[in-house]
Each structure stands twice: as C-alpha cells, then as structure tokens.
Amino acid sequence: MSRHPVDLKAMEEWRHRIHQYPELGFEEYSTSKLVEERLRDWGYQVHTGMAETAVVGTLVFGTGEGPKLGLRADMDALPINEETGLPWQSKHEGKMHACGHDGHTAILLGAAESLSRLHAENERLNGTIHLIFQPAEEVGGNGGAKVMIDQGLFETFPCDAIFALHNYPGLPVGHCAFRAGPFMCSSDKVQIVFKGKGGHGGLPQLAVDPTQPLAATVMGLQSLVSRNIDPMEAGVVSVGRISAGKLYNIIPEEGFLELSVRALQPNVRETLRKRIVELVENTASAYGCTATINYENGYPVLINSVQEAKFIKDSAQEVFGAENVNDDYCPLTGSEDFAYMLEQRPGCYVLIGNGDNGFQSGNRVGPCSVHNPHYDFNDEALIGGAQLWINLATRFLSNS
C-alpha cells in the first residue's frame, strides 16, 4: 500500500459534481475544466485541445530519462434519464453518468494529487507520467481514444506502457479482476437494406417482397456462430432493429435490419463479417431482391499484454490483497475503446469491484448493471482505485 494517502472527501466531491453535470462525448467542457484546473494547481504540465475536450497532465520525475507511463480515465456520460433519486442525481435531463466515468475521473484525480506530493518530496523516482483524461468512450467506432491516437497522442506523449480501469458491478468492492490476452470483444455495427418492389397486399404476384429475405436472414444469422465459429471461441450476433412497411395491406419497397456483432478474437471477427455479407447477399438474391450492407467496424478486440498484466497484478495484490485479485477472470462480451490504445502500446485494462450499487428514490435496491437508469458508481471504490494507480506508478518509475 502506498505511504501517501489519498483525499477521499475531495474525490467524493469531484465525483458528485461531475455526476450532477454529466456531459456526452466530445462535449465534456465542464468536466475538462475541472480536471485542467486541479492538475495545474498540483504542478502538472497540462495539454488541452486534443479530441476537442481531452486533458493530458504530465509530471516528470528525476531526469525524466526513465520509463514513461500512461494512465487513462474516461469522462463522458450516456444519453439516459437518471432515476436514482440520490442527492447528486443528474441535473441535465436525458444525460447520466450510467457507466461510472465520473468515478474513473475522480480516481485518477485522486492519484494525481498524491503523485504530485510524491514529486514535491523528491522521492527517488525517475521517469514520466502522462495522465490521460479521455472524452467520448461511449461514442462508438470513432470515439475519443481513436481520435486522440489519430491526432498524435503517443507521439506527443510517449508511453512505454498504458493502463486503465473500469468499475464492475457485482464484483465486491476491494476486488480487482483481469486477464492477459483477449479480455473484451470487438463491437461492430451492421446496417442492411433489402430492396424489392412494393405493391398491394392482395396482389403479391405483382410485387417483390423484401420482408421474405429479411425474415430468412434473421433466422439464418443465428446459425453463423453455432456453425461457423469454434465452440471454444466467442462470437455474438444480435439483431437490434427490424423495420419494414407502414400499413398492413401494403407490401413495402424496403426492409431494414441493424445488427450488433462481437468477437473475442480478431480472426473470429473477420469470419463473422465474411459470413454475414455472404448470407445477406445470397438470401436477397434467392428471393429476387437486392441488398445494401453498411458494415461499420467499431472497437477492436481488447488485448492485455502479458508483461503488463503481470506488472499490474503485483501492484493490485499490494493494494487489495492477493486473495482479492483474480488475474484469470472470464473475458467479457462488452467492448471498450481503450482497445485502440492497446493496439498501439503494451498495457492492461482491469476491473475494480463496484459492489451492490442500484438505487431508486435514493434507496439501495440491489445489484445494478452499468447503462441502467438506477446505476451509481460506488464511492467506496474510490480509494482502492486511486491507490492502485499510485502503487503502479511508483513501482513503474522505480523499476522495482
């Protein structure tokens, strides 16, 4: 455990303030201002303007010739109307910190303040820390991480390794979980338009009905994972939207499908893409229709590097206790744009426990997943998260 305690009261105040005034992706102006002001107060070199609202705080220890560490926190909220009833409930209608990014930002700020005191005390550390406060994690394929990378993140702020964390409801507070290798799925969006020939519902022989290939495709999609993917590998194909027609006695001109496609291995991702395109085009042709496919690659597979997973395991065990750290946790079918950063630099993404965190009318109502109107980040997780970053940073810069 770090000898330098964190200020829990300050972290709670930051977290509640950010939670009350949530901002969507690339609109985190108030949150960024808070982060920028605190970092400047603590003596960080502060860079703003990247990806619209990103803030990067840099602190150089010793000669600065040592290793360079990146720590990342996401800042954006979701377009959800909050229903917790808590004193710090969102004041912005239709916007809510329903994924805990308010907590992630407060954790990294708490660590930043403690690390600045380490710097002032001239601890025997050598190297550079880049604290990356990223916008727009929830946006999708071209979210904050990718935009920052495209704008020169790692050229401007070189990192030998990079780390990030996320709260995880249901995992007890004081616990940490991750694994080396593929840890979270890629996430792609597919929009499909079947085009036929509209007509009267009573004269189907004069029309070409696009609902037939639409329906057949929905059924056929369910076979792709079960018959094209190794049973020991993960793949998910979900139909999220179906639309065709406006009136019961009119055969529509077009039918629409939107899919969510996820995979835990890059090769599985490519197999699913190939088979979905083949299935759609051949099914459309079989029913005399045409098909247009817009296949949008979203976040890639998140892959933790082996060495960095081992490094953070040692740090986490010192903070949470060896019995509370699981370094062989089951992979998740969710996705995360930190995967883009891990494509560029070695690193590790970890989960910290958020415990029992569902609320309604201000009262705790039991476990609650993220992206839910009753979710709230658990303030009891703030200290452990900040201590993890402090411990990892001091070990990284002392080469211990």
C-alpha positions in Angstrom: 0.0 0.0 0.0 1.3 3.5 -0.8 2.6 5.5 2.0 0.8 8.5 0.5 -2.9 8.5 1.4 -5.5 9.9 -1.0 -8.1 12.5 -0.1 -11.4 10.6 -0.1 -13.5 13.6 0.7 -12.1 15.5 -2.3 -12.6 12.6 -4.6 -16.2 12.2 -3.5 -16.8 15.9 -4.1 -15.3 15.8 -7.6 -17.3 12.6 -8.4 -20.6 14.0 -7.2 -20.0 17.3 -9.0 -19.2 15.5 -12.3 -22.2 13.2 -11.8 -24.6 16.1 -11.3 -23.5 17.8 -14.5 -23.0 14.9 -17.0 -21.7 15.7 -20.5 -21.9 13.5 -23.6 -19.0 12.5 -25.8 -16.8 15.4 -27.1 -18.9 17.8 -25.0 -17.2 17.3 -21.7 -16.3 21.0 -21.3 -17.1 21.5 -17.7 -15.5 18.2 -16.7 -12.4 19.0 -18.6 -12.2 22.4 -17.0 -12.4 20.8 -13.5 -9.6 18.4 -14.4 -7.4 21.0 -16.0 -7.7 23.4 -13.0 -6.8 20.7 -10.5 -3.8 19.4 -12.5 -2.5 22.9 -12.9 -2.9 23.5 -9.2 -0.8 20.5 -8.5 2.1 21.5 -10.8 1.4 19.3 -13.9 2.2 20.3 -17.4 -1.3 20.4 -18.9 -2.2 19.9 -22.5 -5.7 20.6 -23.8 -7.4 20.7 -27.2 -6.8 17.2 -28.4 -10.1 15.4 -29.4 -12.0 18.6 -28.5 -12.1 18.1 -24.7 -9.3 15.8 -23.8 -6.9 16.8 -21.0 -3.4 15.3 -20.5 -1.4 16.0 -17.4 2.4 15.3 -17.4 4.7 15.0 -14.4 8.4 14.4 -14.9 10.3 12.8 -12.0 14.1 13.0 -11.7 15.9 13.5 -15.0 12.9 12.2 -16.9 15.1 9.7 -18.7 13.3 6.8 -17.1 10.3 4.9 -18.3 7.2 6.7 -19.5 3.8 5.6 -18.1 0.3 6.4 -19.3 -2.8 6.2 -17.1 -6.2 6.8 -18.7 -9.6 7.7 -17.4 -12.8 8.3 -19.5 -15.0 11.3 -18.8 -18.2 11.1 -20.8 -21.8 10.3 -19.8 -24.7 8.5 -21.6 -28.0 9.7 -23.0 -30.1 8.1 -20.2 -32.5 9.8 -17.9 -31.4 9.1 -14.3 -33.8 7.5 -11.8 -31.7 7.0 -8.7 -33.1 9.8 -6.6 -29.7 10.4 -5.0 -28.7 13.8 -3.7 -26.2 14.1 -6.6 -28.6 12.9 -9.3 -28.0 14.4 -12.7 -29.3 17.9 -13.3 -29.1 17.5 -17.0 -32.3 15.9 -18.4 -31.6 12.9 -20.5 -28.0 12.7 -19.6 -26.5 10.5 -16.9 -23.2 9.0 -15.7 -24.6 5.5 -16.0 -21.2 3.8 -16.6 -19.1 5.3 -13.8 -16.8 7.5 -15.8 -17.4 10.1 -13.1 -15.8 7.7 -10.6 -12.9 6.9 -13.0 -12.1 10.6 -13.4 -12.2 11.2 -9.7 -9.9 8.2 -9.1 -7.3 9.4 -11.5 -7.6 12.9 -10.0 -7.1 11.5 -6.5 -4.0 9.6 -7.7 -2.7 12.8 -9.5 -2.9 14.8 -6.3 -1.0 12.2 -4.3 1.6 11.7 -7.1 2.2 15.5 -7.1 3.1 15.3 -3.4 5.5 12.5 -4.2 7.1 14.7 -6.8 7.4 17.6 -4.3 9.1 15.4 -1.8 11.8 14.3 -4.3 11.1 10.6 -4.0 13.8 8.5 -5.7 11.7 8.0 -8.8 12.8 8.7 -12.4 10.6 8.9 -15.5 7.4 10.5 -16.8 3.8 10.0 -16.0 1.1 11.0 -18.5 -2.4 11.2 -17.1 -4.9 10.9 -20.0 -8.4 12.1 -19.4 -10.2 10.9 -22.5 -13.6 12.1 -23.9 -16.2 10.1 -25.8 -15.6 6.5 -24.8 -19.3 5.8 -25.3 -19.5 7.2 -28.8 -18.6 4.1 -30.9 -16.0 3.3 -33.5 -14.6 6.8 -34.0 -14.6 7.6 -30.3 -12.2 9.5 -28.1 -9.4 7.1 -27.9 -9.1 6.7 -31.7 -9.4 10.4 -32.3 -6.6 11.1 -29.8 -4.4 8.5 -31.4 -5.0 9.9 -34.8 -4.1 13.4 -33.5 -0.7 12.1 -32.3 -1.4 11.1 -28.7 1.6 8.7 -28.4 3.9 10.9 -30.5 3.2 13.9 -28.2 3.1 11.9 -25.0 5.3 8.8 -25.5 4.3 5.8 -23.3 6.2 2.6 -22.7 3.0 1.1 -21.2 -0.5 2.3 -20.6 -3.2 1.2 -18.2 -6.9 1.8 -17.5 -9.6 0.6 -15.1 -13.3 0.2 -15.1 -15.7 -0.4 -12.2 -17.6 -3.6 -12.4 -21.0 -4.0 -10.6 -21.4 -7.3 -8.8 -17.7 -7.7 -8.2 -17.2 -6.8 -4.5 -15.6 -3.5 -3.6 -11.9 -4.1 -2.8 -11.5 -6.8 -5.5 -9.7 -6.5 -8.9 -10.1 -8.7 -11.9 -8.5 -9.0 -15.4 -6.6 -11.5 -17.6 -3.7 -11.4 -20.1 -4.6 -11.8 -23.7 -8.1 -11.1 -25.2 -10.3 -9.6 -22.5 -13.1 -7.8 -24.2 -14.9 -8.2 -27.5 -14.7 -6.2 -30.6 -18.0 -4.4 -31.4 -19.2 -3.8 -35.0 -22.5 -2.3 -36.3 -24.2 -3.7 -39.5 -27.0 -1.9 -41.3 -28.8 -3.9 -44.0 -31.3 -2.7 -46.5 -33.3 -5.3 -48.6 -34.9 -3.7 -51.7 -37.7 -5.3 -53.5 -40.8 -3.9 -55.3 -43.7 -2.6 -53.4 -47.3 -3.4 -54.2 -50.8 -4.2 -53.0 -51.0 -6.8 -50.2 -53.7 -8.6 -52.1 -51.6 -8.8 -55.3 -48.3 -10.3 -54.1 -47.5 -11.7 -57.6 -47.0 -8.2 -58.9 -44.5 -7.3 -56.1 -41.2 -8.4 -54.8 -41.5 -8.7 -51.1 -38.3 -7.6 -49.1 -39.7 -9.0 -45.8 -39.0 -12.5 -47.0 -35.2 -12.2 -47.3 -35.3 -10.0 -44.1 -37.0 -12.8 -42.1 -34.9 -15.5 -43.6 -31.8 -13.6 -42.8 -32.8 -13.1 -39.2 -33.2 -16.9 -38.8 -30.0 -17.6 -40.8 -27.9 -15.2 -38.7 -28.5 -17.4 -35.6 -26.6 -20.3 -37.3 -23.4 -18.3 -38.0 -21.9 -18.6 -34.6 -23.1 -22.1 -33.9 -21.9 -23.5 -37.3 -19.0 -21.3 -38.4 -17.2 -20.4 -35.1 -15.2 -22.8 -33.0 -17.3 -23.6 -29.9 -14.4 -22.7 -27.7 -14.3 -19.2 -29.1 -16.7 -16.3 -28.5 -18.9 -14.6 -31.1 -22.2 -12.8 -30.8 -24.6 -11.7 -33.5 -27.7 -9.8 -32.2 -30.5 -8.3 -34.2 -31.2 -4.9 -32.6 -33.7 -3.4 -35.1 -36.1 -4.7 -37.7 -38.2 -2.4 -39.8 -40.4 -2.8 -42.9 -43.6 -1.2 -44.1 -46.2 1.2 -42.6 -49.6 -0.4 -43.4 -50.9 -3.9 -43.1 -52.1 -4.2 -46.8 -49.0 -2.7 -48.5 -46.0 -4.8 -49.4 -43.1 -2.5 -48.7 -40.4 -1.4 -51.0 -37.7 -2.0 -48.5 -36.8 -3.8 -45.3 -34.2 -2.9 -42.7 -32.0 -4.7 -40.2 -29.4 -3.5 -37.7 -27.0 -5.9 -36.1 -24.5 -5.9 -33.3 -21.6 -8.2 -34.0 -19.0 -9.1 -31.3 -16.0 -11.3 -31.2 -13.2 -12.1 -28.8 -10.6 -13.0 -31.4 -9.6 -10.9 -34.5 -9.9 -13.9 -36.8 -13.5 -14.6 -35.5 -14.4 -11.0 -36.2 -13.3 -11.4 -39.8 -15.1 -14.7 -40.2 -18.3 -13.3 -39.0 -18.0 -10.3 -41.3 -17.4 -12.6 -44.3 -20.3 -14.9 -43.5 -22.8 -12.1 -42.7 -22.1 -10.5 -46.1 -22.4 -13.8 -47.9 -25.6 -14.7 -46.1 -27.3 -11.4 -46.7 -26.4 -11.1 -50.4 -27.3 -14.7 -51.3 -30.5 -14.6 -49.3 -31.6 -11.4 -51.0 -30.8 -12.9 -54.4 -32.7 -16.1 -53.6 -35.9 -14.0 -53.1 -35.4 -11.8 -56.1 -34.3 -8.8 -54.1 -31.1 -6.7 -53.7 -29.3 -5.9 -50.5 -27.1 -3.0 -49.4 -24.8 -3.6 -46.5 -23.1 -0.9 -44.4 -20.6 -2.7 -42.2 -19.1 -0.3 -39.6 -16.1 -1.6 -37.7 -16.3 -0.4 -34.1 -13.9 -1.0 -31.3 -11.3 -3.8 -31.8 -10.7 -6.7 -29.5 -9.2 -5.5 -26.3 -6.0 -7.5 -25.7 -4.0 -7.1 -22.5 -0.2 -7.7 -22.9 1.3 -10.5 -20.8 4.1 -8.5 -19.1 1.9 -5.5 -18.2 -0.8 -7.9 -16.8 1.9 -9.4 -14.6 3.1 -6.0 -13.5 -0.4 -4.7 -12.5 -1.1 -8.0 -10.8 1.8 -7.4 -8.4 0.6 -3.8 -7.8 -3.0 -4.8 -7.3 -2.1 -7.6 -4.8 -0.2 -5.0 -2.7 -3.3 -2.8 -2.6 -6.2 -5.2 -2.5 -4.5 -8.4 -1.1 -3.6 -11.4 -3.1 -6.8 -13.2 -2.3 -8.9 -10.4 -3.8 -7.1 -10.2 -7.2 -8.2 -12.5 -10.0 -5.8 -12.5 -12.9 -7.6 -15.2 -14.8 -11.1 -13.6 -15.0 -13.5 -14.7 -17.6 -13.4 -12.5 -20.8 -16.3 -10.0 -21.3 -18.5 -9.6 -24.3 -18.7 -5.9 -23.8 -16.3 -3.6 -25.6 -14.1 -0.6 -24.8 -12.3 1.9 -26.9 -9.2 1.6 -24.7 -8.6 -1.3 -27.1 -7.3 1.2 -29.7 -4.6 2.3 -27.2 -3.6 -1.3 -26.5 -3.1 -1.8 -30.2 -0.5 1.0 -30.1 1.2 0.3 -26.8 1.5 -2.6 -24.4 -0.7 -2.3 -21.3 -3.6 -3.7 -19.3 -7.2 -3.0 -18.7 -8.6 -4.1 -15.3 -11.9 -4.2 -13.4 -12.3 -3.0 -9.9 -15.3 -4.0 -7.8 -18.3 -1.7 -7.6 -20.4 -4.0 -5.3 -24.1 -3.6 -4.8 -24.9 -0.2 -6.4 -28.5 0.1 -7.7 -30.7 2.9 -6.3 -34.3 4.1 -6.6 -35.8 7.2 -4.8 -32.5 7.4 -3.0 -32.6 3.9 -1.6 -30.4 1.0 -2.4 -32.3 -1.6 -4.4 -29.7 -4.3 -5.1 -27.2 -5.1 -7.9 -27.5 -2.9 -11.0 -25.5 -3.1 -14.2 -24.0 -0.2 -16.0 -26.0 1.7 -18.7 -29.1 1.5 -16.3 -31.0 4.5 -15.0 -30.7 3.1 -11.4 -26.9 2.7 -11.5 -24.5 4.7 -9.4 -20.7 4.5 -9.0 -19.8 3.2 -5.6 -17.8 5.8 -3.7 -16.3 3.0 -1.5 -14.2 2.0 -4.6 -12.5 5.4 -4.9 -9.7 4.8 -2.5 -8.7 1.4 -3.9 -8.7 2.6 -7.4 -6.6 5.7 -6.6 -4.2 3.6 -4.5 -3.8 1.1 -7.4 -2.6 3.9 -9.7 -0.3 5.4 -7.1 1.2 2.0 -6.3 1.6 1.1 -10.0 3.2 4.4 -10.9 5.7 4.4 -8.1 6.7 0.8 -8.9 6.9 1.6 -12.6 9.2 4.7 -12.1 11.4 3.0 -9.5 11.8 -0.2 -11.7 11.0 -2.3 -8.7 
